Every structure is written in C-alpha cells, then in structure tokens.
C-alpha cells in the first residue's frame, strides 16, 4: 500500500539532545534549564523510575521488568530520533508484573512521537507501546508475544499493567528486525481489567492502532487517525469493553476499522472473544474490497450506538455464523452509511443482516467532545474543522484530510511527490499572507496533485479578502507543469514560476482535479509583469484528469493551456477579468461541456486562442476539440467571444453564445480557416453587431467556417448543480 502522511501543520519540532540516559541501574541524572528535563530513555528498567515533565529520547528496546514501575509525568514528549530509527528497533515494552504509569491531562498530554514523522513512508518510525499481563487468553500457556517474544497470559482477570491516560502515540508501525511484522501503536497482551486505558490516541501508524491479544482490559475514549492497517484489532479471547471510540481513516488508506477474531484455527477456543463496544463513530476509508468491520474466527461481540460513514461495505462475516445465530454477535442502534453492502456473508451467502443489525438512523455514536484539545482527531473532528497551514516544499507523499487550511507562500510539489487533498477541504489565503507576497500552489514536472472532491463536498481554494479591493487578484492559483509536447524551445521556463515544462510524453500525468473550485486568483507576480491564472497547465499530458472544475472571479484567465494534451470536461468560469479560456504553444487536447459567464463590461475574451506568438506555423500546431459550450458574454465594446490568432486551429461544435457585440475576431492568418482545420459547427450565435471580424484582410470567409444551427443547445448545465457558483446564477 502506498504510504501517505497527514500534513504536518505548523509543527515546530524541538528535540533536546542530552548526554544522559536511563541506565540499567535506573538512574536518570541531569538538570532542568527551565525548558523541561532532557534525557535519553534506554535499556532495562528494573526498579521504579520517575520521569518528570520534559522532552526525552527513546532509544532502542526499553523494557520495564517485573516489579518495576516507569512513571511518566504529564506534559512529557518522548521522541525517537531519525538516527536511532535507522539504527534498529525502538519501542517501550512492559513485561509481566511491570507497570507503566503515563497519566497526562487534556491540557498536558503525554506524546510519543518520532523526529521523521514518517516522512519516508513505508513502515512506521518506531515500535509503539506494548504491555504484557497475566489475564486469561485462549492460547497455549507458554505463548510468547509477537511483539518482543515475551510471555503473557495467566488467570488474573483483574491484573494491572499500569495506567495510560491522555497518551498519544504517533508514527508507530516500525517493522520487526526480521521483517515479518510491524509493531502496533498500542499492543495489550493479556492485560487485565486493572489496567487503566483512557483518552489514548494512535496517529498515522503503519500497522494497527490498538490490538488486544486476549485479556480483560476496559478502554474508553480511544481515537485512531490515519492507520494504515486496522484501527482496532482483537483476538485470542479478548473479553473487555471499548467505549466512546472515534476512528478516522483516510480515503483509500488502511484495512478495516475493526478486525475482530477469537482465535485463528480454533474458532471455539475458550474463552471466546466477546466484547462490549459502545458509542463509536467511524469515518471509513471507502476503500474497494474493504469494510468497516471484519468479523471472523468465532468472535462474539455486542456493538451498540455505532455510526459509520464513507464505507463501501459495513460488515464482512467470515468462518462461521454460530455467534450471529445465537445472538452473541449483534449490532444495535446502528447508523450505517455505505455505498454497496451492509453485510457480506462470506460463510454461506445467506442474508443475515436482519438478525445481525438493528438500525437506528438517529444513533449518535461517540461523544467527540472527549477528544477536544489533546488529540489529532480534534483537529479533524469528523467535520473538517482543521485550521492548519500548508506551506513550503512537498517532497514525499502528503495527505491532507478534509478540513479548513491556510495556504501560505509558494507551495511546491516536487518531482516524485504527491499532494493529496481530501474531498470537502477548503484552502484559504489570508489577507495577511496576501500582503506579504505571492501565494500559490505549484506542481513541478514529475509531481502530482490529487484533489478529488465530489458534488456534495467540493475542494475549494479561496481567499479571505474575496478580492474586495479589486485590481489584481488575491493569490496565484494552481499551476501544473508536465512533460507533454508543446511548440516552444526545450529549455523553456514557465511564466508562472520560472519552472521547466514540456517533453515527449503526451500521456504524462500531473495528477487529478475533480470538483475543484478556485476563487479570487490573479495575484500579480512579484515583478508586476503578469498576473497568475486560476488554473495554469504547462504541457500537461492526457493522463492529467481535469473534471468539474471552476474558476470564479479571477483577475486573470480562468484556464490557460500552454501546449500539452490534457483533456478537460465540465469546466465553469464566472466573472473572469481577463480571458475565461486561453490556449497557446501548441495545445492539442479537448474541452467538453463548458460554461462561461462574463459580467457586463468585465473581462476580455471568453476564448483567447493562439498557436505560437511570432511563429504561427510552429509544430505542433494548437488544434483542440471544443464541444458543448455555453457562453454568456460581457457585451463589452471592442471585444468578442472568440479571439483567434497566431495560427491556431480548432474544431468547435455545439456552441451557444449570447450577450456579445461580436462573436469572433480572426487575426494574423487565414490558412486554418481555408484548409478547414479551424471550423465552427452547430453554432447558435446571438450578437448585436458582427458575427466575424476578419482582421487579416477583411475578405469574406468561406462559408464552411461557420455552420449555424439555431437549435444547438450548448452545455449541459446540470453538471454544475450543487458545487459551482455558476449554479447560483
């Protein structure tokens, strides 16, 4: 699976490196400079050890032995360095009879994290927290834990391995030394009900968030965000309870929200896994072939007040139906939103949904207020309430969950990097940042922008000022650079950004834009020589997807295509102050289902179309197919709907134009008119003065240049309903 990273939002990492450590005799020494205690935690902890509030490094496999207690004070941050990550496995492990007391608060949580913040993708950065207890489980008495090869299990259901409160584990999932598995964020091996687990979060781990290997521990107020495997996993006869749980999976990332078993190969082993799960909200990944719940290997469970959204399927049932039929596996007060299946019965295919699930459309799920202030989930909160900053250079795989973000400065997506923005996201340029300089999003050759909204949840780029001051726009829009052919010099640099573009790959991809709205672009360049378009495509190939996109009230062009072969459909432009669509430098793609609404006496041309300035016959010649278009022009004196020049060709079909003085200006040469490579068919033009102004020689043009059809319908405007400003006109 491709690794994705949640965008690191205005995070300043402060890592204190000090020459002191937690040694085998449990001695921590050193001073406090006023910025918090500094130290290295490493080795074996064999006696009670107290770590006061501070910033620590976790190095290697740290083990809390029997009869020892490691206490970590609230507000502490424990980090695995990049150097230690490269050196081997780093984790915190509590053995049977040992205890971890890590009790943070909502205002001062305890955070386990990594210096790399999983920037490299793949497996996680460190091994998380693992506790071994003496509670019952259904495996052999001499079992050793997968994580650590340590003994676990016993007969003490009330056993305690310590207390975890307000603890956040980030970027776990480091691979084992033999590469056979990855460590979870939190692992509980036969931990008893005396173990306290409250207000804990697993964030962006490469394996599971919380896994319970038997035991009886009761956990409440658990959060999981962006796990790459399962969010919660239980097996080996776990019989505790899980209450008030939130799970947020990124789109197409992760396996199951819950992967639940009793025992592999022994489905009726005793004790049977049978857990009370109550008050849960799952925002699933909508990943094909996955479900919110994977129930297997004889597990039972009572699930009550469960809300699931954004799932293809809710439940997979596997291995046996005994627990469904006897009522020990049941969902009550279920509020499920899914696109394909409620229950997939992989046992015998019969419909058991009525027995297994009792729906309640007003079920409320988790109380999200429990996660306010201390968790990463509270930055998302399932509603897109994030207020982070997107800035700098993106060099890896970066994923931005739905939320409200600020775009600051020139953000570059470099070669080999992908920026993925989740549907429903709003990205704003503030008034302060607008004054400070140019703000834009620029994808360089070999980079990708994946911004796929929906009609119900478009992705919106906008500005705080909303162009209230007039003049140049508020920000620099979106610019993509590709490797498709164009007709300029090989060493050309883009006007927007002075970056290379062009090549020999007509199918090159710079990403995918769906249901994206760009508002109030057109900010002037730092030298004042030009203004940025809303959308700029420099030699982008046909592998670049552009569908259902809108440019709204920009000070320059809406969409400009500098060569390339990109095919775009369902484009909207409203209130552009320059041209709505501009192409040049040999653009040879297609544009279908286009709506353009110019304000009265505002803007230049609906279409300003050229092949190459000064080299009208440069190869490749601009020659695009434009089909199903509705233009409401500006009726501005001296302007036209189409300005055709500098050798462009093009086939325009089913074109409706209203509210214009002139429909077409022809400039520079008539060769493409005369050879039939520049032509309008099914044209329905309403104008006040002139259909065509021939600025080349004033002659009467061949009749085949325009074939009128008063019944031509233009664009299908229903494609813009619900997500565009055009639909509001």
Secondary structure, 3 states (H helix, E strand, C coil): CCCCEECCCCCCCCCCCCCCEECCCCCCCCCCCCCCEEEEEEEEECCCEEECCEEEEEEEEEEECCCCEEEECCCCEEEECHHHHHHCCCEEEECCCCEEEEECCCCCCEEEEECCCCCCCCCCCECCEEEECCCCCCCCCCCECCCCCCECCCCCCCCCCEEEEEEEEECECCECCCCCCECCCEEEECCCCCCEEEEEEEECCCCCCEEEECCCCEEEEEEEECCCCCCEEEECCCCCEEEEEEEECCCCCCCCCEEECCCCCCCCCCCCCEEEEEEEEEECCCCCCCEEEEECCCCEEEEEEEEEEEEEEEEEECCCCHHHHCCCEEEEEEEEEEEEEEEEECCCCCCCHHHHEEECCCCCCCCHHHHCCCCCHHHHCCCCCCCCEEEEEECCEEEECCCEEEEEEEEEECCCCEEEECCCCEEEECHHHHHHCCCEEEECCCCEEEEECCCCCCEEEEECCCCCCCCCCCECCEEEECCCCCCCCCCCECCCCCCECCCCCCCCCCEEEEEEEEECECCECCCCCCECCCEEEECCCCCCEEEEEEEECCCCCCEEEECCCCEEEEEEEECCCCCCEEEECCCCCEEEEEEEECCCCCCCCCEEECCCCCCCCCCCCCEEEEEEEEEECCCCCCCEEEEECCCCEEEEEEEEEEEEEEEEEECCCCHHHHCCCEEEEEEEEEEEEEEEEECCCCCCCCHHHEEECCCCCCCCHHHHCCCCCHHHC
